[in-house]
Amino acid sequence: MRRRRWGNDRGAAAVEFALVLPILVIILFGVIEFGGVYNAQLMVTGAAREAAREMALHGVVADAEIAAFDAAIGIPPGDLDVAVSPEACTTGADITVRVSYDRPFLTGLFGATVELTGLATRRCQG
């Protein structure tokens, strides 16, 4: 008995590829966005740590802000928000520095921006 062939398999791979391609592209863009956000988070955390260290050693808020801007390489200084509390550093007290940055997404698929925050606390040396 002969089997009847229902159709030709030509083009099946192209159709399957067309169905899978959008999912692969979204995964690719997700990996790229995650890597960029993670890198920016590391920079913001490092900026807070450097600012807290500078504030603990010298006790000058302006020096702490400059240290934060210098540590956040690749982030425009105007986009960083540095908050130091308390404003004065007394020996033995703890100083806390919070650095915030609204990072824009590259593709716009996952929203416009994501807020990143770095927080560091050091004991003042005087």
C-alpha positions as a printed NumPy array, in Angstrom:
array([[ 0.   ,  0.   ,  0.   ],
       [ 1.252,  3.4  , -0.899],
       [ 1.386,  6.167,  1.611],
       [ 0.126,  9.428,  0.426],
       [ 2.363, 12.399,  1.044],
       [ 0.42 , 15.356,  2.397],
       [ 2.799, 18.111,  1.547],
       [ 6.278, 19.264,  1.035],
       [ 8.592, 20.003,  3.981],
       [10.294, 22.845,  2.175],
       [10.15 , 26.051,  4.195],
       [ 9.313, 24.38 ,  7.502],
       [12.629, 25.452,  9.021],
       [12.05 , 29.052,  7.96 ],
       [ 8.601, 29.08 ,  9.568],
       [ 9.951, 27.582, 12.794],
       [12.776, 30.12 , 12.83 ],
       [10.29 , 32.959, 12.321],
       [ 8.299, 31.709, 15.316],
       [11.328, 31.396, 17.613],
       [13.21 , 34.551, 16.533],
       [11.163, 37.112, 18.552],
       [11.667, 35.103, 21.746],
       [15.405, 34.876, 21.135],
       [15.646, 38.606, 20.444],
       [13.811, 39.47 , 23.663],
       [16.12 , 37.155, 25.625],
       [19.159, 38.765, 23.976],
       [17.978, 42.295, 24.8  ],
       [17.155, 41.176, 28.353],
       [20.691, 39.862, 28.853],
       [22.17 , 43.096, 27.468],
       [19.952, 45.268, 29.694],
       [20.649, 43.153, 32.781],
       [24.395, 43.399, 32.188],
       [24.226, 47.166, 31.808],
       [22.101, 47.643, 34.916],
       [24.317, 45.31 , 36.954],
       [27.436, 47.187, 35.853],
       [25.839, 50.534, 36.759],
       [24.789, 49.155, 40.16 ],
       [28.382, 48.125, 40.867],
       [29.575, 51.631, 39.944],
       [26.964, 53.296, 42.165],
       [27.864, 51.047, 45.1  ],
       [31.567, 51.759, 44.572],
       [30.851, 55.481, 44.401],
       [29.007, 55.344, 47.742],
       [31.855, 53.379, 49.308],
       [34.489, 55.849, 48.086],
       [32.428, 58.84 , 49.21 ],
       [31.946, 57.326, 52.679],
       [35.672, 56.612, 52.939],
       [36.55 , 60.161, 51.936],
       [34.018, 61.611, 54.364],
       [35.246, 59.39 , 57.212],
       [38.852, 60.45 , 56.663],
       [38.469, 64.161, 55.939],
       [34.952, 65.093, 57.066],
       [34.226, 67.401, 54.113],
       [30.984, 66.826, 52.207],
       [32.325, 68.399, 48.997],
       [35.293, 65.995, 49.005],
       [32.908, 63.07 , 49.48 ],
       [30.81 , 64.182, 46.511],
       [33.887, 64.59 , 44.317],
       [35.08 , 61.113, 45.336],
       [31.658, 59.676, 44.407],
       [31.719, 61.356, 41.004],
       [35.261, 60.15 , 40.338],
       [34.399, 56.561, 41.321],
       [31.321, 56.451, 39.076],
       [33.229, 56.343, 35.807],
       [30.881, 56.404, 32.831],
       [27.981, 57.966, 34.714],
       [27.518, 61.676, 34.01 ],
       [28.104, 63.623, 37.27 ],
       [24.837, 65.515, 36.894],
       [22.895, 62.249, 37.018],
       [24.247, 61.184, 40.423],
       [22.503, 62.221, 43.616],
       [24.813, 62.077, 46.661],
       [23.346, 62.43 , 50.162],
       [25.552, 62.434, 53.265],
       [24.123, 62.091, 56.752],
       [24.952, 63.513, 59.182],
       [26.544, 66.555, 57.563],
       [29.348, 66.738, 60.128],
       [31.672, 63.878, 60.922],
       [32.666, 63.564, 64.588],
       [35.203, 61.027, 65.78 ],
       [33.59 , 57.698, 66.595],
       [30.265, 58.5  , 64.908],
       [28.985, 56.674, 61.841],
       [28.604, 58.484, 58.532],
       [26.193, 57.204, 55.868],
       [26.379, 58.061, 52.188],
       [23.577, 57.264, 49.74 ],
       [24.232, 57.571, 46.012],
       [21.24 , 57.362, 43.646],
       [21.183, 57.112, 39.864],
       [18.286, 56.748, 37.431],
       [19.729, 54.603, 34.651],
       [17.915, 54.726, 31.33 ],
       [17.37 , 51.445, 29.5  ],
       [19.062, 51.067, 26.134],
       [16.191, 49.421, 24.297],
       [13.139, 50.796, 26.091],
       [11.539, 47.324, 26.128],
       [11.565, 47.129, 29.916],
       [10.566, 50.685, 30.794],
       [12.25 , 54.072, 30.656],
       [14.595, 54.034, 33.666],
       [15.524, 52.008, 36.707],
       [16.552, 53.625, 40.   ],
       [19.828, 52.331, 41.392],
       [20.976, 53.106, 44.931],
       [24.304, 52.556, 46.627],
       [24.585, 52.826, 50.393],
       [27.759, 52.847, 52.479],
       [28.461, 53.473, 56.161],
       [31.833, 54.179, 57.756],
       [33.014, 55.208, 61.194],
       [34.498, 58.718, 61.291],
       [38.206, 58.886, 62.062],
       [38.314, 62.586, 62.826]])
